[in-house]
Amino acid sequence: MKREEHLEYCKICLNRKVDFHKGMICSLTNEIANFDPTCKDFKEDPIELEKRTKQKVQTEFNNASTINNGTQWFLWIFGLSVLNSVILYTGGGISFIFGLGITQIFEGFLIGYSGQYTLNGLIISILISSIFVLIWYSSRNLNKNAFILGMIIYGIDGLLLLIFQDWLSFGFHIYALVMIFKAYQNVDQMKELLSKQQDSQ
């Protein structure tokens, strides 16, 4: 057994003791654990076990919440981008800062070229935005490549806004990217957790 596997037992054993040089050791032998696969002297510490169980559950909840929040950003990007396009098509004068800049640039060029924003233009804008629905669906399945692709596309979109000096939208793009990246960082840990749950079944 590896040291990490030993410590899973040692941390909840009444015979545990911390040594400044060796780390956690057995108070009976004053040595680090070397049992395989079980320890005959193991005595469960119910208080420590309950404490660590609560910490584990809280960590798992936090990881799941972070990933869920991160993936939801892809839906927000899609939804607000489509809403911006629909508002423009219906003659409205407002837009949401989390929406895509590329669709707004496309729509601006289209209006400048043809003098109006047509239904075909609206459909094209929605299709462009729809890529984030696919990214959302894939990221929910803990596909790290989906997170990476989404961050790259939205990052490039933010740079386009920077070129046009739309500082407010650029700033919120950065905020959304940070939230998505936090979710990305938790993917491997969540995969490991799900794998352990499947193995235990």
C-alpha positions in Angstrom: 0.0 0.0 0.0 1.1 3.6 -0.7 1.6 6.2 2.0 -1.6 8.0 1.0 -3.6 4.8 1.4 -2.1 4.2 4.9 -3.0 7.7 5.9 -6.7 7.1 5.0 -6.7 4.8 8.0 -4.3 6.5 10.2 -6.1 9.8 10.2 -9.2 8.2 11.8 -7.3 5.9 14.2 -7.2 6.5 17.9 -3.5 5.3 17.9 -2.4 8.1 15.6 0.3 10.5 16.6 2.1 13.4 14.8 5.9 13.4 14.7 7.6 16.6 13.5 10.1 14.6 11.4 8.1 11.6 10.2 4.6 13.1 10.0 1.7 11.0 11.2 2.8 7.8 12.9 1.5 5.0 15.1 1.7 5.8 18.8 2.2 2.1 19.5 5.3 1.6 17.3 6.4 5.2 16.9 6.8 4.4 13.2 5.0 5.3 10.0 2.3 2.7 8.9 3.5 -0.3 6.9 0.5 -2.6 7.1 -0.9 -4.3 4.0 -3.9 -4.5 3.5 -5.2 -3.9 7.1 -3.8 -2.9 10.5 -4.5 -5.3 13.4 -4.1 -2.4 15.8 -6.6 0.0 14.1 -9.1 1.6 16.4 -11.6 3.9 14.8 -12.0 7.4 16.2 -15.7 8.1 15.8 -15.4 11.8 16.4 -12.6 12.3 13.8 -14.4 10.0 11.4 -17.6 12.1 11.6 -15.5 15.3 11.2 -13.7 14.1 8.1 -16.9 12.6 6.6 -18.6 16.0 6.9 -15.5 17.7 5.4 -15.5 15.3 2.5 -19.3 15.8 1.9 -18.8 19.5 2.0 -15.8 19.4 -0.4 -17.8 17.2 -2.8 -20.7 19.6 -2.6 -18.5 22.6 -3.3 -16.8 20.9 -6.2 -20.1 19.9 -7.8 -21.5 23.4 -7.2 -18.4 25.1 -8.7 -18.6 22.9 -11.8 -22.4 23.4 -12.2 -21.9 27.2 -11.9 -19.1 27.1 -14.4 -21.1 25.1 -17.0 -24.2 27.3 -16.5 -22.1 30.2 -17.9 -22.2 28.6 -21.3 -26.0 28.6 -21.2 -26.1 32.2 -20.1 -23.7 33.2 -22.9 -26.0 31.5 -25.4 -29.2 32.8 -23.9 -28.2 36.4 -23.6 -26.6 36.5 -27.0 -29.8 35.2 -28.6 -31.8 37.7 -26.5 -29.5 40.5 -27.8 -30.1 39.4 -31.3 -33.9 39.2 -30.9 -34.0 42.6 -29.2 -32.1 44.1 -32.1 -34.4 42.4 -34.7 -37.5 43.7 -33.0 -36.1 47.2 -32.8 -35.0 47.4 -29.2 -32.2 49.6 -28.0 -30.6 47.6 -25.2 -28.2 44.7 -25.0 -26.7 42.4 -22.3 -23.0 42.6 -21.6 -22.5 38.8 -21.2 -23.6 38.2 -24.8 -21.2 37.5 -27.6 -19.4 40.3 -29.2 -18.9 38.4 -32.5 -22.7 38.3 -33.1 -23.0 42.0 -32.4 -20.1 42.7 -34.8 -21.7 40.5 -37.5 -25.0 42.3 -37.0 -23.4 45.7 -37.2 -21.7 44.9 -40.5 -25.0 43.4 -41.8 -27.0 46.5 -41.0 -24.2 48.7 -42.4 -24.2 46.7 -45.6 -27.9 46.1 -46.2 -29.4 48.8 -44.1 -31.5 46.4 -42.1 -31.3 43.4 -39.8 -33.1 40.6 -41.6 -34.6 37.4 -40.3 -31.8 35.5 -42.1 -29.3 37.6 -40.1 -31.1 36.7 -36.9 -31.0 33.0 -37.7 -27.3 33.2 -38.5 -26.6 35.0 -35.2 -28.6 32.3 -33.3 -26.6 29.5 -35.0 -23.3 31.2 -34.1 -24.5 31.4 -30.5 -25.7 27.8 -30.5 -22.1 26.5 -30.3 -22.3 27.3 -26.6 -25.2 25.0 -26.1 -23.1 22.1 -27.5 -20.2 23.2 -25.2 -22.5 23.4 -22.2 -23.9 19.9 -22.9 -20.4 18.4 -23.3 -19.0 20.3 -20.2 -21.8 18.9 -18.1 -20.3 15.5 -18.9 -17.0 16.6 -17.4 -15.3 16.9 -20.8 -12.3 19.1 -20.2 -11.8 19.8 -23.9 -15.3 21.4 -23.9 -14.2 23.8 -21.2 -11.0 24.6 -23.0 -12.8 25.2 -26.3 -15.4 27.4 -24.6 -12.8 29.5 -22.8 -10.8 30.0 -26.0 -13.9 31.1 -28.1 -15.2 33.4 -25.3 -11.7 34.7 -24.7 -11.2 35.6 -28.4 -14.7 37.1 -28.3 -13.6 39.3 -25.4 -10.5 40.4 -27.3 -12.8 41.6 -30.1 -14.7 43.7 -27.7 -11.4 45.1 -26.4 -10.5 46.2 -30.0 -13.8 48.1 -30.1 -13.1 49.5 -26.6 -16.2 48.0 -25.0 -14.6 48.0 -21.6 -17.6 47.0 -19.6 -18.4 43.9 -21.7 -14.8 43.0 -21.8 -14.6 43.1 -18.0 -17.6 40.9 -17.6 -16.1 38.5 -20.2 -13.1 38.2 -17.9 -15.3 37.5 -14.9 -17.2 34.8 -16.7 -13.9 33.2 -17.9 -12.6 33.1 -14.3 -15.8 31.3 -13.2 -15.5 28.8 -16.0 -11.8 28.2 -15.3 -12.6 27.5 -11.6 -15.1 24.8 -12.8 -12.4 23.4 -15.2 -10.0 23.1 -12.3 -12.4 20.8 -10.4 -13.1 18.4 -13.3 -10.4 15.9 -12.5 -11.3 15.7 -8.8 -15.0 15.2 -9.7 -14.1 12.4 -12.1 -12.0 10.7 -9.5 -14.9 10.9 -7.0 -17.3 9.5 -9.5 -14.9 6.7 -10.3 -14.6 5.8 -6.7 -18.3 5.7 -6.2 -18.7 3.4 -9.2 -16.0 1.1 -7.9 -17.7 0.9 -4.5 -21.0 -0.2 -6.0 
